[in-house]
Amino acid sequence: AAFISIQAFPALLDLPQDLEVSGVSCGSRHTAVVTRGGELYTWGWGKYGQLGHGDDTSSDQPRRVEYLAAEGLRAEEVVCGPWTTYVCVLE
């Protein structure tokens, strides 16, 4: 099992430099951001699939949710619950 650190203090986010974050939400053990370009990045504990990558893998590093781009969807807003992630998208 992968070790996922829990940070109790703010930390710098390592996203590609050309991305501008327009929204962020934190769950119990995961975080999600929406970019101005409509991409969704998630990271943290993924045991219940709440990261949206089609598996239950956890990650300390932000990963783009590829499903949205593959389906031609643009993320507008994200809200994380304890073990869930809700995304408002546009086609």
C-alpha positions, 0 to 999 in steps of 0.5 A: 500500500502506498504511504500518503502523508497527511499535512496539517499545515498549508503547503505549496501546490506543485501544478504545471506553471501554465495552469491557473486555479479557479476553485479548490475543495478539500475532503477528509483526506483528499483535495481537488482543484479546478483550473480556468481551462476546465481541468480537474486535478485531484490527490490524497486518499483514493480508497473509495475512488473519490479521486476520479481516476477510475481506481482506488489508488492514492497519490501525494501528487496532483493528477489530472482527471483524464476522463473529463477531457476524454469525454469532452467535458469542462470542469466548472466547480468542485465540491469534496465531501468526506469520501466523495467528489462532486464536479459540475461540468459543461459539455 
